[in-house]
Amino acid sequence: MCPQNAYSMIDADAEGNSGDPSCGDYHTVYIKVKDNYIDKVSYLVFGCCASIATSSMTSVQAKGKSLDEALKAHCVMQLKII
């Protein structure tokens, strides 16, 4: 299975980063929100296969959730509103 939603979202409503690019895996997550629900999710990840796979699955699981649901499920972390 190929990773899903692996792209930089230019028109994202929020963006979050985790990791340290100098010493390991690094993730950037983008979300587009519509009526307080996650309409689109994408990510860029630089890391091992497990990091890529979990980023892909998290992006699939987060889509369609309310922001409250996603935050409770830790689907979206360290959001910075653009």
N, C-alpha and C positions, 0 to 999 in steps of 0.2 A: 504494500500500500504506500502511496506517495504522501508526503506531508501535505496537509490542507491549510489554506489561508496564510501561506508564507509569503508575505509581501509588505512593503511599506505603504501605509494608508496616508495619502497626502491630505485628505479632508477629515481626518480624525477629530472627534470631539475631545478625546483624552488620550494620553500616552503615558506609559509607565516603563521604567527600566529596573532591571535587577542584575546582580552579578558584578563581576569585575573583569573588564576586557584584558587587563594586564596579567591576570593569573588564572583564568578559567572561563567557564561558561558565562555568556552575557546575553540577556534577552531584552527586547523592546516589544511591548504589546500596545496595540492601537485599538481603540473602540469608537464606533459611531453609535450614538444614542438617538432613539426616536421614542417619544412619549414615555420616557423613563425606563425603557427597555433597550437592551443591547441589540442593535440592528445588524451590525457588522463587527467582526473581530479579525484582526490580522496580527502578525508578529514577524520579527526577524530574530533569529537565534544564531549565535556563533558558539558551537559546542559539540559535545558528543552525540551519538545517535539517540541515547536516552533523553537528552535535553530536547532534541528536535521532536521526538515522538510525543513527549509530554506536552510540549508547546502546541503541537497540532491537536491533540485530544482536548486540551484545555480550551482552545479556540472553538472547537466544535461544541463542547459542553456549555460554554458561556453564552453562545448566541441564543437570543430569545428570552434570556433571563432578565428579571428586573435588576436594576443596579443594586438594590438591597440584597437580593438573592445571590448575586454574583459576589458581592463583598463578603457575605456570610460564608460562602463556599470557597473563599479565597481564590476565585477565578481571576480576579483582577486586583493586582497589588500595586501600591505606591503610585496611585494615579496623580498625574499632574494635569490639571485642566488647561487646555490651550486657549 
